[in-house]
Amino acid sequence: GKVLKVVTTNKTDTFSTTSTSFVDVTGLSVQITPSSASSKILVTGALVGSTDSTFFFVRLMRDSTQVLIPDSTGNRTTANFGFATHNPSTYIMQTVPIHALDSPSSTSALTYKIQIECYSGTSYVNRTSRDSDNVAGYDPRGVSTITVAEIEG
């Protein structure tokens, strides 16, 4: 189908959380109002992050509804994306790609947003956990992004 509309948000500041439940990443959301209930919404983006723990969980939401829910989760975390590092580095960030095709069946304004959750410790967006401002430049800063495109249904 044809692309009818594209909306994007770039998050250039940092965010951190110690929450062991999913929380919204402030400033990493985008709103779109589909022109037809048959339209699909293509969501793409990237979350740049780090953790001083071992796991970093990410999920994509449409308003209060998770997009891409895994089957048979039991007691498992229902993350869409994420990473694990068994040897956390204080000066390395990971990039988590975000990609989904949603069928919201709606002509109301929709907000797509990214949420993160910690396993333990602190998780960070757009920065390393150490975040040292030294001359050697070992601790980068990043930009996270989310883009939605309405696809004619």
C-alpha positions as CSV (number, residue, x, y, z in Angstrom):
1,G,0.0,0.0,0.0
2,K,0.8,3.7,-0.3
3,V,2.5,5.6,2.5
4,L,-0.1,8.3,3.6
5,K,1.6,10.0,6.5
6,V,4.9,9.8,8.4
7,V,5.6,11.2,11.8
8,T,8.9,10.9,13.8
9,T,10.4,11.8,17.1
10,N,14.0,12.0,18.0
11,K,15.0,11.8,21.7
12,T,18.3,13.6,22.2
13,D,18.3,13.9,26.0
14,T,18.9,11.1,28.5
15,F,16.7,9.0,30.7
16,S,17.2,6.5,33.5
17,T,15.1,4.2,35.6
18,T,15.5,1.7,38.4
19,S,11.9,0.4,37.9
20,T,11.4,-3.3,37.7
21,S,8.1,-2.7,36.0
22,F,7.8,-1.1,32.5
23,V,7.8,2.7,32.5
24,D,7.5,5.1,29.6
25,V,10.7,6.6,28.2
26,T,10.0,10.3,28.5
27,G,10.0,12.0,25.1
28,L,10.1,8.8,23.1
29,S,6.6,8.8,21.8
30,V,4.8,9.8,18.6
31,Q,1.2,10.5,17.8
32,I,-0.6,9.7,14.5
33,T,-4.3,9.8,13.5
34,P,-5.0,7.2,10.8
35,S,-7.2,8.4,7.9
36,S,-8.9,5.0,7.6
37,A,-9.7,2.1,10.0
38,S,-8.2,-0.2,7.4
39,S,-4.8,1.5,7.5
40,K,-1.8,-0.2,8.9
41,I,0.9,1.6,11.0
42,L,4.5,0.8,10.3
43,V,6.6,1.5,13.4
44,T,10.4,1.8,13.1
45,G,13.1,3.2,15.3
46,A,16.0,2.5,17.5
47,L,16.6,2.8,21.3
48,V,20.1,3.4,22.4
49,G,20.7,2.3,25.9
50,S,22.9,0.7,28.6
51,T,22.5,-0.9,32.0
52,D,24.7,-1.4,35.0
53,S,22.9,-4.7,35.5
54,T,22.6,-7.7,33.1
55,F,19.2,-7.2,31.3
56,F,17.5,-4.3,29.5
57,F,13.9,-5.0,28.5
58,V,12.1,-2.9,25.9
59,R,8.5,-2.9,24.7
60,L,6.5,-1.1,22.1
61,M,3.1,0.3,23.1
62,R,0.1,1.8,21.3
63,D,-1.5,3.9,24.0
64,S,-1.9,1.4,26.8
65,T,-1.8,-1.7,24.6
66,Q,1.4,-3.7,23.9
67,V,2.2,-4.2,20.3
68,L,3.6,-7.6,19.3
69,I,2.7,-9.8,22.3
70,P,4.6,-13.0,22.5
71,D,2.7,-16.4,22.8
72,S,2.6,-18.4,26.0
73,T,4.6,-16.1,28.2
74,G,3.6,-17.7,31.6
75,N,5.5,-15.7,34.2
76,R,8.0,-14.4,31.7
77,T,8.5,-10.7,30.9
78,T,6.5,-9.7,27.8
79,A,9.3,-7.6,26.3
80,N,9.4,-7.1,22.5
81,F,13.0,-6.2,22.3
82,G,16.0,-5.9,24.6
83,F,19.5,-7.2,25.3
84,A,21.4,-9.1,27.9
85,T,25.0,-8.6,28.9
86,H,26.6,-11.0,31.4
87,N,29.6,-8.7,31.8
88,P,28.1,-5.2,32.0
89,S,30.5,-2.6,30.7
90,T,30.2,0.9,32.2
91,Y,31.1,2.6,28.9
92,I,29.3,0.7,26.2
93,M,25.8,1.4,24.8
94,Q,23.6,-1.1,22.8
95,T,21.3,-0.2,20.0
96,V,17.9,-1.9,20.1
97,P,16.1,-1.9,16.7
98,I,12.4,-1.3,16.8
99,H,10.2,-2.6,13.9
100,A,6.5,-3.6,13.8
101,L,3.5,-3.5,11.5
102,D,0.4,-2.7,13.6
103,S,-3.3,-2.9,12.5
104,P,-5.1,-0.7,15.0
105,S,-8.4,-0.6,13.2
106,S,-8.9,3.0,14.3
107,T,-9.3,6.6,13.1
108,S,-8.7,8.0,16.5
109,A,-5.4,9.7,17.5
110,L,-2.9,6.9,18.5
111,T,0.2,7.3,20.6
112,Y,3.1,4.9,20.0
113,K,5.7,4.9,22.7
114,I,8.7,2.9,24.1
115,Q,8.8,1.5,27.6
116,I,11.8,0.0,29.4
117,E,12.2,-2.1,32.5
118,C,15.2,-3.0,34.6
119,Y,16.0,-6.5,35.8
120,S,18.0,-4.8,38.6
121,G,20.2,-1.8,39.0
122,T,19.7,1.1,36.6
123,S,18.9,1.2,32.9
124,Y,19.8,4.3,30.8
125,V,18.7,5.7,27.5
126,N,21.1,7.7,25.2
127,R,24.1,7.3,27.6
128,T,26.4,4.8,29.2
129,S,26.0,3.9,32.8
130,R,29.3,5.5,33.7
131,D,28.7,8.6,31.5
132,S,32.1,10.2,32.1
133,D,32.8,13.5,30.4
134,N,36.5,12.8,29.9
135,V,38.8,13.9,27.1
136,A,39.4,10.3,25.8
137,G,35.7,10.1,24.8
138,Y,35.1,6.6,26.0
139,D,31.5,7.4,27.1
140,P,29.3,8.3,24.1
141,R,25.9,9.8,24.1
142,G,23.3,8.7,21.6
143,V,20.0,9.6,20.0
144,S,16.9,7.3,20.1
145,T,14.1,7.6,17.6
146,I,10.6,6.4,16.8
147,T,8.9,6.8,13.4
148,V,5.4,5.8,12.4
149,A,4.0,5.6,8.9
150,E,0.4,5.2,7.9
151,I,0.1,2.6,5.2
152,E,-3.0,2.5,3.0
153,G,-5.0,-0.6,3.8
